[in-house]
Amino acid sequence: TLGRKKRMKKQGRSVHRNSKIPGSISIDLRPEIVSSRSRVGDWETDNVIGKQTDKTVLSVTVERVTRLTLLTRLSNRLAVTKRDALIRRLGIFPGKIRLTLTTDNGAENTNHKEISEALNLLMFFCHAYHSWEKGTVENTNGRIRRYIPKGVSIDDLTDSQIRKVEIRMNSTPRKCLGYLTPYEKMDQVLST
């Protein structure tokens, strides 16, 4: 028989709206200046999955003004792996351009307090199922799909292939940056 063993609820599946991540700070408390994109140093991060069966995942972190993109291949989907990658990649930037980090409520972000302390920044969490609240990284994920289409296994990609995608994305002139590349825009900021 193909029927269900148990009846479904009349309203369908339940959706958990509250964050399951202890101690998380809601995006509602994020400073208004972040939304205005008037300063450099506000980042967004997310994970991109290749195939559902993949062990590896791609961590995508984007600066909201310069659109500088950091791609890191994570060997698994664990919170400690995401934490270590974020601290390593963002740690190379000076503190003045490491102000906030916005993310979703994925289990990979449960070590947010350690990330905040190590990088000396505040981490904010979107509302559940409101991915547009971190639109910069969502848009960037779409751009990444030009190079790594859905269904392509990230397990099969080498670090150098991912590095090439990162360089390509940061070397592409953007209309929103006055046709500067993210690298050029970030260089401008770092030299002031």
JOPE-V636372 format. One record per residue. N is the residue number from 1. SS is DSSP state (helix for helix, strand for strand, loop for the rest). Layout:
# JOPE-V636372
{{N	SS} {N	SS}}
This chain:
# JOPE-V636372
{{1	loop} {2	loop} {3	loop} {4	loop} {5	loop} {6	loop} {7	loop} {8	loop} {9	loop} {10	loop} {11	loop} {12	loop} {13	loop} {14	loop} {15	loop} {16	loop} {17	loop} {18	loop} {19	loop} {20	loop} {21	loop} {22	loop} {23	loop} {24	loop} {25	strand} {26	strand} {27	helix} {28	helix} {29	helix} {30	loop} {31	loop} {32	helix} {33	helix} {34	helix} {35	helix} {36	helix} {37	loop} {38	loop} {39	loop} {40	loop} {41	loop} {42	strand} {43	strand} {44	strand} {45	strand} {46	strand} {47	strand} {48	strand} {49	loop} {50	loop} {51	loop} {52	loop} {53	loop} {54	loop} {55	loop} {56	loop} {57	strand} {58	strand} {59	strand} {60	strand} {61	strand} {62	strand} {63	strand} {64	loop} {65	loop} {66	loop} {67	loop} {68	loop} {69	strand} {70	strand} {71	strand} {72	strand} {73	strand} {74	strand} {75	loop} {76	loop} {77	loop} {78	loop} {79	helix} {80	helix} {81	helix} {82	helix} {83	helix} {84	helix} {85	helix} {86	helix} {87	helix} {88	helix} {89	helix} {90	helix} {91	loop} {92	loop} {93	loop} {94	loop} {95	helix} {96	helix} {97	helix} {98	loop} {99	loop} {100	strand} {101	strand} {102	strand} {103	strand} {104	loop} {105	loop} {106	loop} {107	helix} {108	helix} {109	helix} {110	loop} {111	loop} {112	helix} {113	helix} {114	helix} {115	helix} {116	helix} {117	helix} {118	helix} {119	helix} {120	loop} {121	loop} {122	strand} {123	strand} {124	strand} {125	strand} {126	loop} {127	loop} {128	loop} {129	loop} {130	loop} {131	helix} {132	helix} {133	helix} {134	helix} {135	helix} {136	helix} {137	helix} {138	helix} {139	helix} {140	helix} {141	helix} {142	helix} {143	helix} {144	helix} {145	helix} {146	helix} {147	helix} {148	loop} {149	loop} {150	loop} {151	loop} {152	loop} {153	loop} {154	helix} {155	helix} {156	helix} {157	loop} {158	loop} {159	helix} {160	helix} {161	helix} {162	helix} {163	helix} {164	helix} {165	helix} {166	helix} {167	helix} {168	helix} {169	helix} {170	helix} {171	loop} {172	loop} {173	loop} {174	strand} {175	helix} {176	helix} {177	helix} {178	loop} {179	loop} {180	strand} {181	loop} {182	helix} {183	helix} {184	helix} {185	helix} {186	helix} {187	helix} {188	helix} {189	helix} {190	helix} {191	loop} {192	loop}}
